[in-house]
Amino acid sequence: MSSDFGYGLFNVPIAFSPQADDVLAVVDSQGVISVWDTTRHTLLASNTVIQGAANALTYSGDGKRLAVGNP
């Protein structure tokens, strides 16, 4: 997903769980992954996984793992 709020274009990696349509993972510019329940609007988990920004995020096929990428 790309956004431009007048400060330049930036990318925010997101991924929906393949096992639960209402579970969304997002990684911020500090390398923190947050997993959200989009139905209840609640944070399920949060953890710093890499140092700095990430440019890719995906779930494993069974929905049990997240992979994050940084060039």
N, C-alpha and C positions, 0 to 999 in steps of 0.2 A: 504494500500500500504506500503510495506516495502522497505527500501533502505539501502545500505551499501556503503559509500564513503570512506572507510578506517578508519573511526572513530568509528566503531561499528554499529550494527544494530539498527535502530529506525523506529517507525511507524508514519505515517502521516495520520490521519483520513480524508477521503474525501467523498463527496456525490454529485451525480448529481440529479438535480431537476426532479421529475417524470412528471412535466408539461412542461419542456423546456429542451431539450437535450443539449443545449449550456450553461446552467447555472450550475456552479460547486461551491460547498462550501468546504472550507478546514479550519482546525483549527490548529494553530501552538503550539509550546511548551509553550507559554505564555498565552494560553487560548483565543487568538484572532481568531475569525471566520472571514474569508474573503470570499465574494461571487463574483465570476468572470463570465463575459461573455466570453466564450471560443472562440466564433466566432470573436468578435471584440477585444479580448485581453485587456479588460478593467475591472477595479475594480468597482463593482456595490455597494458594501457596506462592512463595516468592523466595528467590535465591540468586545470589551473584554467581555466575558460572564462567564468565570470561572477563578479561580486563579490557575495557574499552567497548566501542560500538560493534555490533554484529550486523551482518547483512543477510543472514539466512536462518530460518527456523522451521523445523518440521517434526512431526510425530512419527514414531515407528508405526508399522502397519497394524500392530495390535493395540496401539494407543497407550502403551505403558512407559515409553521413553520419549524424550525430546532430544533432538540434535540441534546444535547451534553452530553456525559457521561464521568465520571471520578471516578475511584474506591476510 
